[in-house]
């Protein structure tokens, strides 16, 4: 029978015998050299039988696991295995019994003080002189430092990824904020321009209105008092009266423009608000052979607005639409409630955005089947005093005033060509309830 050394490592059973001992000489020498090599190894070398009982234990095992050989020998190797990995060793034993080996299994083992350590484990079957499997040898390398470095690197990588993501988000937010600041600056500049124009318009209107009234009264007086005026005189008086009325119309437009910010707000049903503008344009519809189509959604939430101002807005929009169809067509007035699902122009997630994603809004659309708007005209639609109508037919203030009024209501107006021809004006309001 071979004997175990002090660390439980059994000698080989082959070679010539030492005189007087019965032990193979070469085997004894080989065993001594092997034991010395194994005890110099930093790795844990542990031999077990087929039941998992520890038979051999080198100094590397003592250093890594903390158990002296005299304490651990004869114990099941499962004492080194954490509870959550107890199913590993039955599988390893079955692998050994099949004559197979396991290389570099990264797993966790327990030190004698209960502290878990990361190990790289290799296991191979051991054979006797008849080449029968008698057990196994397990070589374990402590890779705790390496694994901790890997985990730290992974944590660092995750943190770097999170920081990169945060930086990208911050950059995106900064760019958006920059664009919003630029837009706000342009709006402030435009507002300042409009305010200056409004003050100038109000001053001019008040200064001109009274003299115009005097001139109109004088023209009407002359028309009534001149007996039997000839044709030239009658034409001159008529032209003067029309010119004064046209000037008066411009003055009224200037006053409307300058007083756009003076509003009286109240909760209103938008369908009811549209009744008066529709009635107001009935004659223009008939005269231009335009058919009116109403698509008004019922039970809409109410809107906080200045009724008279919004009526003025839609009269202006409808008249523009009718004028765009001199040969007849269809005017469609549509109302609906929509939920804003995606961010876009004037729609976002910030408190400063005009509308918020997820908000329910009231939408009014006015569509015509006219010729549409060319690109040059479209970019100037809301400029004060810009108009495509002939002299005397428009002041160029209607849409500028309308946009200002809608903006003061917290809403938006967009005017764009329709795919099927014509133009669609879209006005969006906050609803009183979502």
C-alpha positions, 0 to 999 in steps of 0.5 A: 500500500502506498502512503500519503505524505504530510499533505495527503499526496499519495506516491505513485505505484510503479518502478523498481523497489527500494531494498529493504522497503518494498517501495519502488525506488523510481516511484519514491523519487518521482513522488518526492519530486512531484510533492515538492513541485506541487507544494511550491505551486501557488495554485490549490491542488486537491485530490478526491475520491469518487465520493468527493472526499478530500485525500490530498491537499497542497500548500497552495490549497492551504494558502488559498482556502485557509484550511491546514491539511490535518483539518481538511483531509477526510472532509467532503469537498462540498465544504468549499462550495457555497450553498447556491453552487452545491449542484456543481460538484455532483455534475463534476463527479459524474464528469470524472466517472465518465473519464472526462475533464473540466478546464478553467471553470470560473466559479466561486469557492469559500475560504475557511473564514466564509469569505467567497473567492473567485477561482478558475477550476480544472478537474481531471480523473485519476487512474490506478495501475489498472487504469481504473478511475479512482477519483480526481484531481482539482487544480484551482487558481485564485482569480479574485483580483482578476475578476474584481478588476473585470467587474470594476472595468465593467462598472467603469464601462457602464458608468462611461456609457451612462456619462456618454449618454448623459453628455449626448442628452445634455448636448441635445438639450443644449442644442434644443435650448439654443434653438429655442433661445434663438426662436424666442429672441426672434419672437421678442424682436418681432413682438417689439417690431409689432409693438412699435408698429402698433403704437405708430398705427394707433397714433396715425389712426387717431390723427387721421380718423377725425380729418377723414370724418370731416372730409367725408362729411364735406363730400356728402354735403357737396353731393347733396347741395350741388344742384344738377351736377354734371357727369364729371362733377358726380364722378369726382364726388363719387371717387372722393367718397370711395377714396375716403371710405377706403382710407377709413377702412385702412384706419380701422385696420390699423386700430384693430392691429394696435388694440389686438392685445386688449382682450376679454377672456371667457370659456366658450364652445368653439362651434358656437363661436364659429356661427357668427363668422359663418353667417357673416360670410354667407353673402360672399359665399353666394356671390362667389358661388362657393359651397360651404361644408361644416364638419363640426365635432360635437361635445368638444371641451370648451376653450378660454378665449375672447369671443369677439377677437376670435370671431374676427380671426375666423372672418378674416380666414374665411374671407381670404379663403373665399377670395382664393376661389373667384370661380367657385369652389368649396369652403370646409370648416372643421372642428375636432379634438386631438391628442398631441402624441409626438413632439414637433413645432411648438410641441414638446415636453418642457414647461416652456413649450407652447403645447405639451406631448400628450395634451388634448387640444381643440383644432379648427381647420378652414379649407378652400379648393383654390389655387394654393399659395406659392412659396414666396407668398407663404413665407410672408403671409403674416407680415404686417401690410403684406397682401397679394390683393389689388389696391383697395381690396386689402390692407395686409393686416388681417393675418398679422392681427389674427396671428397675434390674437391667436398667440395671445390665446396660447394657440398657433396658426399654420397655413399650408397648401393641401395635397388635393389643391387649395389651402388649409388654415389650421388653428390650435387652441388649448382646451379647458380640460384634457 
